Amino acid sequence: MSMYFLDETDDWLEYQTIREETKRLDREYLEIGKELQSVEEAFKHDPQNINLEARMAELKKKRKAIEKKLDESLSMYR
């Protein structure tokens, strides 16, 4: 038995599942951030484009949802 709690958590199935989900959400968050950045840049050059504006809103909404999921999953281990 280890002296440290975190040394033992690697063996827990629940912890492994949460860790994998967190990594997936982190990757998705970064991908959305990159796409959002490029859409915002394109929108600066064409502010009348409603499709770009709608896409920005959609990406921001997705990013906010991921932030909420990450907060919820990480709050168990804080």
RAKA-V285756 format. One line per field, one symbol per residue. ss: DSSP state (a for helix, b for strand, c for the rest). phi: phi as a letter, one per 40 degrees, with the letter a starting at -180 (. if undefined). burial: I if it has 16 or more other ideal C-beta (glycine too) atoms within 10 Angstrom, else O. A space follows every 50 residues. Layout:
ss->???
phi->???
burial->???
This chain:
ss->ccccaaaaacccaaaaaaaaaaaaaaaaaaaaaaaaaaaaaaaaacccca aaaaaaaaaaaaaaaaaaaaaaaaaccc
phi->.ccbdccccccccccccccccccccccccccccccccccccccccacccc ccccccccccccccccdcccccccccbc
burial->OOOOOOOOOOOOOOOOOIOOOOOOIOOOIOOIOOOIOOIOOOIOOOOOOO OIOOIIOOIOOOIOOIOOOOOOOOOOOO
